[in-house]
Amino acid sequence: MSEWTIHAIKDIALGIYDGPHATPPLSDDGPVFLGIGNVTDDGHLDLSSVRHIAEKDFGKWTKRVTPRAGDIVFTYEATLNRYAIIPEGFHGCLGRRMALIRPDTDKVDTRFLFYSFFGKEWRETIEANRQSGATVDRIPLIRFPNFPIVLPPLETQRRIASILGAYDDLIEVNRRRIAVLEEMARGLFEEWFVRFRFPGHEAVPILDTPNGPLPEGWTWGAFRDLAREVRQTVSPDDVPPNTPYVGLEHMPRRSFTLDQHGQAEDVSSLKSRFQRGDVLFGKIRPYFHKVVWAGFDGISSTDAIIWRPVAGLTAQALATASSDAFVAYSVQTSNGTKMPRANTRVLADYRCALAPSDISSRFEDTVGPMVELCATLQAGSHRLAKSRDLLLPRLISGQLSVAKAERQLEEAA
């Protein structure tokens, strides 16, 4: 610790910049307008749902700074303590209430600085400088450059960043594998049940029906033939406090793999009970496309519809409910203007193509393991994140030796 020294942020940065104090005209595509919602609490950029600006407006909204790879973006107003590193290939501008630090890599390792922002000392600094406004809290950017941070020698920074980064790299590998598996599952569903290019389809004639073309031996049905709604309310006080709780805030967009959840002890009002294998559908503002497969028993917000798939049809029920067409139908038939809600009874009538049992079984045998593997990979990522989070405060404060942490990482690997 004797080699660790205190520095002002401005002394280890090439620049500190904030974004525009206004919102530009939005566009259907173009550069990303990076907002608070695109930075997660655990330090990643979530670009699954972004706002865009027109390419012709890009120069105007990057007069102060153009974010580039290696910059650390952060929030300074409303939701504080969110940080992420800009990746290679990012093309966009800072949104409102967003700022960035451009580290001087001759003085500080970018990833070490990033991890430091999650440490106790830095969080205490932010809290000490928090200003409460009439509507939101903020930290004064004018004082931010003078905020102190404790750094070890650059080589030690790099070793610490390498240790913590190894965990994040493994988590990122899992994330990419999950994304590929989900895309494969969606693709197979589209091929088999929408385009009717299932195994052996060449030998099956397509027949005209009142509801549209359908392979011989198939029938038209409804979503209720794939899954039934389950309504079982429970008080959080009547289940163990560590029972998993899934709220709409825990459900990712356009991904059927749950990546986070809370616990029953964190909530109070009546909830819905679900079991492993159920499909949860966020019915408030269904255009958010929140549809997930439950990899464990638990309780959920009553703002989620719980469907229990028919035996042997879990993969098809999940693929149907999470398809773009089904979600679009839920939006079109929702009730309410400001906060539309999906109509459960209407969704039960959603028309589905029902395959013969041999095709359905083969789809389940093919896609079901993909769904299971996604859940397994996500559980592995949770364990990795937990290990990283235990190491992080001790490493960036100098309480744990780098050599010991490196041995722990080797054992974990």
Sequence and secondary structure as in RCSB ss.txt:
>XXXX:A:sequence
MSEWTIHAIKDIALGIYDGPHATPPLSDDGPVFLGIGNVTDDGHLDLSSVRHIAEKDFGKWTKRVTPRAGDIVFT
YEATLNRYAIIPEGFHGCLGRRMALIRPDTDKVDTRFLFYSFFGKEWRETIEANRQSGATVDRIPLIRFPNFPIV
LPPLETQRRIASILGAYDDLIEVNRRRIAVLEEMARGLFEEWFVRFRFPGHEAVPILDTPNGPLPEGWTWGAFRD
LAREVRQTVSPDDVPPNTPYVGLEHMPRRSFTLDQHGQAEDVSSLKSRFQRGDVLFGKIRPYFHKVVWAGFDGIS
STDAIIWRPVAGLTAQALATASSDAFVAYSVQTSNGTKMPRANTRVLADYRCALAPSDISSRFEDTVGPMVELCA
TLQAGSHRLAKSRDLLLPRLISGQLSVAKAERQLEEAA
>XXXX:A:secstr
 TT EEEEGGGGEEEEEE  SS   EEEEEEEEE GGGB TTS B  SS EEE GGGTTGGGSS    TT EEEE
 BSS S EEE  TT  EEE TTEEEEEE TTTS HHHHHHHTTSHHHHHHHHHT EE SS EE  TTTGGG EEE
E  HHHHHHHHHHHHHHHHHHHHHHHHHHHHHHHHHHHHIIIIIS   TTGGGS EE  TTS EETT EEEEGGG
TEEE   EE GGGS TTSEEE GGGS TT  B    EEGGG  S EEEE TT EEEE BSGGG  EEE SS EEE
 TTEEEEEE TT HHHHHHHHTSHHHHHHHHHT B SSS B  HHHHHT EEEE  HHHHHHHHHHHHHHHHHHH
HHHHHHHHHHHHHHHHHHHHTTTSS HHHHHHHHHHH 
